[in-house]
Amino acid sequence: MVREYSPQTQANSPQEHLPPLQSGDRLTRPEFERLYAADTHAKKAELIEGIVYVASPLRHQQHGKPHSRVITWLGVYQSLTPGVDLSDAPTVRLDLDNEPQPDAVLFIEPDAGGQTRLSDDGYIEGAPELIVEIAASSAAIDRGSKKQVYRRNGVLEYVIWQSYENQLEWFYVIDGDYRLLSPDADGIIRSQVFPGLWLAVEALLNNQMAQVLKVLQLGLNSPEHSDFVQKLANR
C-alpha cells in the first residue's frame, strides 16, 4: 500500500511524531527530505520518480567490497585531476521527484565548468557527469527507472556493477539516449567525459586491483588527460 502525506499535516506535526520512511511511500522532495532527516534508523533512502526506496542492510560481498574497489579507482583519478571532485554515496537533488543517493559520483567542479552546484545546505544539485551504482542484479532498480531518471536529467556516463552476475555496464549519452561503451581490444573502457579515466574491466571484476590501478595510471599519464587538466584550469 502506498502511503501519501499531506504537506499541511506534516507542517503542523512535531518532528518526533513523523512516521518513518518506508519503501513505496509517495512523497514530494521536500517531504522526503523532512522525513529522512527525522528518521534516525534509515541509513540509505532514495526518492525515484516520487516513490521512496529504503535500502536493506548491505552485504560485504555483494555491495561493500565492490563499492570500496570503485571508490579506490575513482579516488586515485580524482586526486590527480584538479577541477574534478568525487563523493561517496551523497544525496543528489536531481529534480522535484528524484533525490537518489548513488554509490559514487564523479563530477567536474562548478568553477571548472561542471553541471552541478552545491546548495547552501551542502547537497549536490544537478546531474553529476558520472554516476556509479552497485546493483544486486540485473533486476535492480538501478537498471530500470533510476537509469531513465539519470538519462533524462543529463548524467553523461552511468556505470552499473551487477554484483550477483559480476558484470559491469558502462553507459554514455549519445543523441539523448544511453549507449553501451564496450571495452577496446585490450579490455579497457575509456571514459568519454573524463579523459584518462581508464578501467580494466576484467581485472576489476576479478578483484585484481593492482592491475586496475596500473591501467588507470596509464590513462593518467596520457596526453588527453594532460589536455583535460589544462582545459579545466583555464575555465
N, C-alpha and C positions, 0 to 999 in steps of 0.2 A: 504494500500500500504506500502510495506517495504522500508524504506529509507536505502541506503548504502552510506558509506562515504569513500573517498579515503584518506589514511594516508598522501599522499603528499599534497592534498588540505588542510587538516587540519593543516599541519605543516606550511603552508605559510599564514594562515589566522590569523588575530589578534583575541585575545580572545573574544573581545566584539562582534565579528561577528559570533561566533559559534552558531549553531542552538540549541534550547532547546531539551532536551531529550523527546522522545515520545515512548509510548508503541508500539512495533513492529519494532523499529529500529534494524538493524542487524549490530553489531559492534564487533571489537576486544576488548579485555580487556583494553589495553592502550587507545584506542579511547573512550571507555565508561568512563573511569576514567577522561579523559580530559574534556569531555562534562559535566559530573556530577559535577566536581569541578567548572565549569563555570556557571552552571545553578543554579542561586540563588533561584529559585522557587521550585525546586524539593526537597521534604522532604524525600522521600524514593524511590529509584530506584534500580533495580537488573538486572544483566546480567545472563540469564539462557540459556545455550546452544547457546550462541551468539546472543540472542534476548533480547531486553530491555523490562522490565516491570516496569512501573511507577505506584506507589500505589495511589489510590484515597484517599481523606480525610478519616481519621479513626474515626469511631463512638465509643462512650464511651461503650455502652452496648455490642457491638459485638467485639470490639478489646481492647480498653483502659482498661476496667475493668478486663477481663481475663488476659491481659498482666501483669497488676500490681500484680495479685494474683500469677502468675507464678514467677515473679521476687522476690516476698516476700519469697516464698517457697525455690527457689534456693539460694537466698541471705543468708538465715539462714544456709543452708547446707554449702555454701562456707565459711562463716565466721568462722565455727567450723571445717574446714577441710584444714589445712595448706598444700600447694602444689597444691591446686585447685583454679582456678580463674573463674570469671563469667563476662560476658559482655552483656549489654542491647542494642540490635539492632545494632551490629557492622557490618561493611563491612568485608567480609571474602573472601580472594583470594584463591579459590579452584584450578582452572586451567585456561588455557588461554581463555576458552569460558564461564567461570562461576565465577561470583562475586556476590553472594547473600548477603542480609542484613537480617539475621534471627532475629526473635523477641528476642531470648535469646540463648546464648551458654554457656555451662559449659565445661571447659577443664582443663586437667592436665597441669601444668606449664612446660615449656621446661626443666628446670633444674631438674624437678621431673620425667622426662621420658615421657612427653606428646608428642602428634603427631604434635602440632602446633609450630609456632615460630612467633615472632613479627618482622616485616620488619623494615628497617631503618627509614621509614616514618610512622611507628606506626600502620600498618594494621596487622590483623591476617592472617597468611599464613598457608595453610594446613587444614586438617579436624579436627574441634573440636570433642571431644569424644561424646558430646551430644548436640543436637540442638532441640529447641522448637519453633514451629510456631503456631500462632493463625490464623486459616483459617476461612474464612467466611462460607464455606460449604464444603461438600464432593466433590464438583465440582471444587474447587480451585486448582491452580497450585501446591500448597503445596503437594497435594496427587498424582500429576501426574509427570511431567518432573522434578520438583525440588526433589521429593523423589528419583527418579532414579539417579539424579546427586549426591545427598548426599550418596547414597549407593555406587555408583561407586568410589567416592573419599575417602571412608573409614570412614564416620561418623558412629560411632559404635551404637549409640542409637538416635532415632528420634521420638519426641513426637509431635503429631498434635492435637490441641484442635479445633474442629469444632464448632464455636460459635452458628450458627443458629440451628444446630441439638443438640447442647450442649452434645457432646460426645467426648471422648478422646481416641486416639490410641497411643500406645507406641510400637515402632518397635525396634528390636535388630538384629544385623547381626549374622546369623548362616550360615556357609558354603557359604559365599559370597552373601547371599540374606537376605532381611528383613523378619523377622517373628514377629508376634504379641506377645507381653508379656501380659498375662492375669492376672487379679487380683487373689490373693490367696483366700482361703475360707473366710478370714477375710476382703476381699475387698481392700487389699493393693497390689500395684505393687511395686516390689523391683528392683532397678536398678541392672543390671548385670555388669556394668562398674564402678559405683560409690557406693561401699558398704555403707549402711546406708542411702542412698537416697531413702526413702520410701514415697509413695504417697497414701493417702486415696482418691481414685478417686471420689466416690460419694460425699464426703464432699467438694472436690474442685469444682465439677460441681454445687453444691448447695450453694456455697459461704459460707461454714462453715469453715472459715479459722482457727479458734481456734482448731478445730478437726484436720485439715490438719497439723498444726504445732505441735500438741500433738503427732500425729503418727510419724512425722518426728523426733521429739526428741527421741522417742523410737529407731528409726534407728540410730541416732547419739550416743546413749548410748550402742549400740550393740557391741559385741566383734569383729565382722567383720569390723565395722567402725574403731575401735581402731587399728586393724591389718593393715588396709589400710593406716591410717595416719602414722603408724610406717614404713610401706613399702616406702611411698613417702619420708619420712625423710631420709631414708637410701640410696636413689639413689645417 
